[in-house]
Amino acid sequence: MDPAYQVYFDKKDSVLIGDSLEKIYKAFQSIEPGSSIKLKKFIKNAENNYNIAIKDFVKDYNSYKGNAYGLANTLFQKAFLKPKLKI
């Protein structure tokens, strides 16, 4: 679906956001030269942060659908069935 969405700043001022990274980079570049380079750095940093979060919190602390101390209780899970904390 292209465009993926449209951002409105005012009634007559908007930007079309494409459905691929390359189209998004071009849109940023057309508005502000050099901004696509900053966007690429931002996305790479976000990817690194995501990978760290997955490694540290989900894998090390069993926090998928829970918090850093363990799984949150759900209707399908009783407290005594929760995995033990990894310390």
Order of alpha helices (4+ residues) and beta strands (2+ residues): beta-beta-alpha-alpha-beta-beta
